[in-house]
């Protein structure tokens, strides 16, 4: 069981700063600080999940993500254990014949983090089973303007 101590919760109406200290088991305490939109009701939950992934080296965790083209007309949903590297592969079109390369899907518009890759795979299946409207609604919950979130994850 993981125990979190929320040591501060400050913010404006636009952004909130979360800092969490987590006992590491070896006598040290790890401090994580993150910023999330206050409009996102799951931002603290996602932040806490990310702290677990980061503290464990993300070895067991996973992420689901959605990529879009510049006009937001095409969406791809994927799963990975290394979000940053996977998004770089999409942006650089590492796989020439892939769906994301063919449709120029280089913009990260959504992601969720999970404690295990199995949870991420289950969530990916759930999202892929939904309609385009469901995906758009999900994206708008954390990214209403469909901005590229790559800079956000590159700071992890």
C-alpha positions in Angstrom: 0.0 0.0 0.0 1.4 3.4 -1.0 1.0 6.3 1.5 1.2 9.9 0.2 1.6 13.0 2.3 0.4 16.1 0.4 2.6 18.8 1.7 1.2 21.7 -0.2 -1.6 22.6 -2.6 -1.3 26.1 -3.9 -2.6 27.7 -7.0 -4.6 30.1 -9.0 -7.8 29.5 -10.8 -5.8 28.5 -13.8 -3.1 26.2 -12.4 -2.4 24.3 -9.2 0.9 23.2 -7.8 1.0 19.8 -6.1 3.9 18.6 -4.1 4.0 15.1 -2.6 6.5 13.5 -0.3 6.7 9.7 -0.5 8.7 7.5 1.9 11.1 5.5 -0.4 11.6 2.6 2.0 15.4 3.1 2.3 15.0 5.9 4.9 14.9 8.6 2.4 11.9 10.7 1.4 11.3 11.6 -2.3 9.6 14.9 -3.1 7.7 15.3 -6.3 6.3 18.6 -7.5 3.9 19.0 -10.5 1.6 21.5 -12.0 -1.8 20.6 -13.3 -4.8 22.5 -14.6 -7.4 23.1 -12.0 -10.1 22.5 -14.6 -9.0 18.8 -14.6 -10.7 17.1 -11.8 -8.4 14.0 -12.1 -5.2 16.1 -12.2 -4.2 15.2 -8.6 -4.9 11.5 -9.2 -2.9 11.5 -12.4 -0.1 13.4 -10.6 0.0 10.8 -7.8 0.1 8.0 -10.3 2.9 9.7 -12.1 4.9 10.0 -8.9 4.7 6.3 -8.4 5.8 5.7 -12.0 8.8 8.0 -11.7 9.9 6.7 -8.3 9.9 3.1 -9.6 11.7 4.1 -12.8 8.5 3.5 -14.7 9.6 -0.1 -15.0 6.2 -1.6 -14.1 4.0 1.3 -15.2 2.5 2.4 -18.4 0.7 5.2 -20.2 -2.0 5.5 -22.8 -1.8 8.5 -25.1 -3.5 10.1 -28.1 -1.8 11.7 -31.0 -3.4 14.1 -33.5 -2.4 16.0 -36.6 -2.2 19.8 -36.7 -5.8 20.2 -37.8 -7.1 17.7 -35.2 -8.9 15.7 -37.9 -7.3 12.3 -37.1 -6.6 10.7 -33.7 -4.4 7.7 -32.8 -4.6 6.0 -29.4 -1.6 4.0 -28.2 -0.1 2.5 -25.1 3.6 2.5 -23.9 5.8 2.0 -20.9 8.0 5.0 -22.0 5.8 7.9 -23.2 8.5 10.4 -23.9 10.5 8.0 -26.2 7.3 6.7 -27.9 6.1 10.3 -28.7 9.6 11.1 -30.1 9.3 8.1 -32.4 6.0 9.4 -33.7 7.2 12.9 -34.1 10.3 11.7 -36.0 8.3 9.2 -38.1 10.6 6.4 -37.1 8.3 3.8 -38.7 7.6 5.1 -42.2 4.5 3.0 -42.9 2.9 3.4 -39.5 -0.6 5.0 -39.2 0.9 8.0 -37.3 3.5 8.6 -40.0 1.0 8.3 -42.9 -1.4 10.8 -41.3 1.2 13.1 -39.8 0.1 12.6 -36.2 2.9 14.4 -34.4 0.9 16.2 -31.7 0.4 14.6 -28.2 -3.0 15.8 -27.1 -3.8 13.4 -24.3 -2.2 10.9 -21.9 -3.0 9.0 -18.7 -0.5 7.2 -16.4 -1.0 3.8 -14.7 0.8 1.8 -12.1 1.0 -1.2 -14.4 1.3 -1.7 -18.1 -1.7 -4.2 -17.9 -3.9 -1.4 -16.5 -2.8 0.9 -19.4 -3.5 -1.8 -22.0 -7.0 -2.3 -20.5 -7.6 1.5 -20.7 -6.4 1.6 -24.2 -8.8 -1.1 -25.3 -11.6 0.8 -23.5 -10.8 4.1 -25.3 -10.3 2.4 -28.7 -13.7 0.9 -28.3 -15.3 4.3 -27.9 -16.5 6.7 -30.6 -14.6 9.6 -32.0 -16.9 11.9 -29.9 -15.9 10.0 -26.8 -12.2 10.5 -27.6 -12.7 14.3 -28.3 -14.6 14.7 -25.0 -11.8 12.9 -23.1 -9.2 15.1 -24.8 -11.1 18.3 -23.9 -11.2 17.3 -20.2 -7.5 18.0 -19.8 -6.6 19.8 -23.0 -9.5 21.9 -24.2 -7.5 23.7 -26.9 -5.8 20.6 -28.2 -2.3 22.0 -27.5 0.7 19.8 -28.0 1.6 18.3 -24.5 5.1 17.2 -25.6 6.8 20.0 -23.7 5.0 18.9 -20.5 6.2 15.3 -20.7 9.7 16.2 -21.7 10.2 17.7 -18.2 9.5 14.4 -16.4 
